[in-house]
């Protein structure tokens, strides 16, 4: 376990005390940044600091560190400086691709205010831990930061590792305190929903053993006669990984003992999002981190939207965006992409349910960006009913595309309607995925992709504030995998741009297999993304 001479082991009293002191500086630093009052430095650590066993299931996960390259758009503020750290090198043309989106800013001037640090370490450890193990790298970062009273740390997700790095750099962490991460677990989410007074699926929190799961499933069957399916979730799973779908025997035996035996046997038939999960491994991880059992919400029409929010350092809660999530995989639980904004028919319902959840989180000290996932259902053309299903106390798959729109669009989101109006006065829509994938794409270099973008005129155009933005470009050559955000003045236009992009890629490489027709199924069915 990491330790050092100044602050001792992770979570030491000295670390916690210093972290608390630094946190008090964040409102002043944040206000100066937003109002462009002084030079400031944003330290961006795109570490995926999650369970590495679960992360290994996501193909090309090392290149997900590129997803936060959209934060380089912060350099459009001439008083801003950025440090961006990665495990492996980022291709020079990829960096230029992001920097050229800075309106009216010469590349040379932007580069002077940017430090990109590569650790040349592809080992399966969180990037933040790799940085902590390299004191010389931390020293270089400190020198570039200069005045720590004008800097802050941005991260994909906040853990005890990011807290320690903030303390060692002497700058505040602009993310949730790791002590509050319990609110973002599956069990913690359900407790927050209950406090917020919103609807959420019937179920049981804090299960840890096979017997716990069986008992919870039995209770569900008793409260929901005729229930067909349930889902068992690991507390710290993500992107739908770690969610097992359980199918109830119909009808269940009436005898208590026989019913419990039948339910227990049914666990062997659970379905998993990925082919590598087994019941034995799942139960082992359940014992380590706990989880929940809850009903599978069903209806004639079922959709999976989400709401993204942010708590500013001054405690103000802001609605950022709504999305319709595109889910797939063998269980229909794996996150594959998103549409912005969520459908008109239920956008108001999820915005109404999200606000009290955000207020509970803000009241309990949450900070930074987070999202709430919902399931909305209706039957026979009736009204939509929204059920909150989980809180992600971190950035997610919807963060990079909206971050790009937020900076490039030059407009604002109407928190009432959920629509984003850009600087040209028009509402903007997009379709985004970080999981466009084909074996035929392997071998395409970043230069090849950028040439295609220019040759076919599909790149983002500042005059029309529409077009296609690419991300995770580094994963293309090795994995044949790419992130795409297509922005248009309607959802039809955004999806048409996406389909055109896929068609160009397919024709260029002669792909005969990659995607399956319309945007909802333009993904490998068993290749989960990292939400």
ABEGO torsion letter per residue (X at the ends): XBBBAAAEBBGBAAAAAAAAAAAAAAAAAAAAAAAGABBBBBBBBABBBBBAAAAAABBGAAAAAAAAAAAAAAAABAABBBBBBBABBBBAAAAAAAAAABBGBBAAAAAAABBBBBAGBABBBBAAAAAAABAAAAAAAAAAAEBAAABBBBBABBBAAAAAAAAAAGBBBBBBBAAAAAAABAAAAAAAAAAAGBBBBBEBBGBABAAAAAAAAAAAAAABBGBABBBBBBAABBGGBGBBBBBBBOBBBABAAAAAAAAAAAAAABBBABAABBAAAAAAAAAAAEBBBBBBBBBABBBBBBBBBBBBAAGBBBBABBBBBBBBEAAGABBAEBBOBBBAAAAAAAAAAAAAAAAAAAAAGBBEBBBBBBBBBBBGGBBBBBBBABBBBBBBAAAAAAAAAAAAAGBBBBAAAGBBBBAAGBBBBBBBBAABBBAAABGBBAAAAAAAAAAAGABBBAAAGBEBBBBGAAAAAAAGBBBBBBBBABAAAAAAAAAAAAAAAAAAAGBABABBEBAAAABBAABBBBX
